[in-house]
Amino acid sequence: MLKKRVKEVKIFYKSLISYIIINIFLFVINLIFSPGFWWFLFVVAIWGIFIVLQFLRIFVFKNKIFGEDWEDKKNKRIYG
């Protein structure tokens, strides 16, 4: 369980770093080639929603909904 949690946190931080670096790159491309229309904001917003959802799943809810704790409780209730 602990190794799985560490792996999830590691994946989140990698996703966050990728999000920041790629969106900076997209901002620069947008600024150079089409400064009149800020299309990179669509990528920032949509991808940002997924980053926030990933953050909530890992750090806020911590697999409370249908996680291993839930499975253990159900198994004890059903099988004694």
C-alpha positions in Angstrom: 0.0 0.0 0.0 2.8 2.4 0.9 4.8 1.7 -2.2 1.7 2.3 -4.3 1.1 5.6 -2.6 4.6 6.7 -3.2 4.4 5.8 -6.8 1.1 7.8 -7.2 2.7 10.8 -5.6 5.8 10.5 -7.9 3.6 10.3 -11.0 1.6 13.4 -9.8 4.8 15.4 -9.4 6.0 14.3 -12.8 2.7 15.3 -14.4 2.8 18.7 -12.6 6.4 19.4 -13.9 5.4 18.3 -17.4 2.3 20.6 -17.2 4.4 23.6 -16.2 7.2 23.1 -18.7 5.0 22.3 -21.7 2.6 25.1 -21.0 5.5 27.6 -20.8 6.7 26.3 -24.2 3.2 26.6 -25.6 3.0 30.1 -24.3 6.2 31.1 -26.1 5.0 29.5 -29.3 1.7 31.3 -29.0 3.4 34.6 -28.3 5.7 34.3 -31.4 3.3 32.9 -34.0 -0.2 34.2 -33.0 -0.1 36.8 -30.3 -3.6 38.1 -31.1 -5.3 34.8 -30.0 -4.3 33.1 -26.8 -5.1 29.5 -27.8 -2.6 28.1 -25.3 -5.1 29.0 -22.5 -7.4 26.3 -23.7 -4.6 23.7 -23.1 -3.8 25.3 -19.7 -7.4 25.1 -18.6 -8.3 21.6 -19.8 -5.0 20.0 -18.7 -5.2 22.0 -15.5 -8.6 20.4 -14.7 -7.0 17.0 -15.0 -4.1 18.0 -12.8 -6.5 19.3 -10.1 -8.5 16.0 -10.3 -5.3 14.0 -9.9 -4.3 16.1 -6.9 -7.7 15.7 -5.3 -7.6 11.9 -5.8 -4.1 11.5 -4.4 -3.9 14.1 -1.6 -7.5 14.9 -0.5 -9.6 11.7 -1.0 -6.6 9.3 -0.7 -8.6 6.4 -2.2 -11.4 6.7 0.4 -14.0 6.0 -2.3 -13.7 2.4 -3.3 -10.1 2.2 -2.1 -8.4 -0.6 -0.2 -9.9 0.4 3.1 -13.3 0.2 1.6 -12.5 -3.2 0.2 -11.2 -4.4 3.6 -14.4 -3.2 5.4 -16.6 -4.9 2.8 -14.7 -8.1 3.0 -14.9 -8.2 6.8 -18.7 -7.4 6.7 -19.4 -10.0 4.1 -17.0 -12.8 5.1 -16.8 -12.1 8.8 
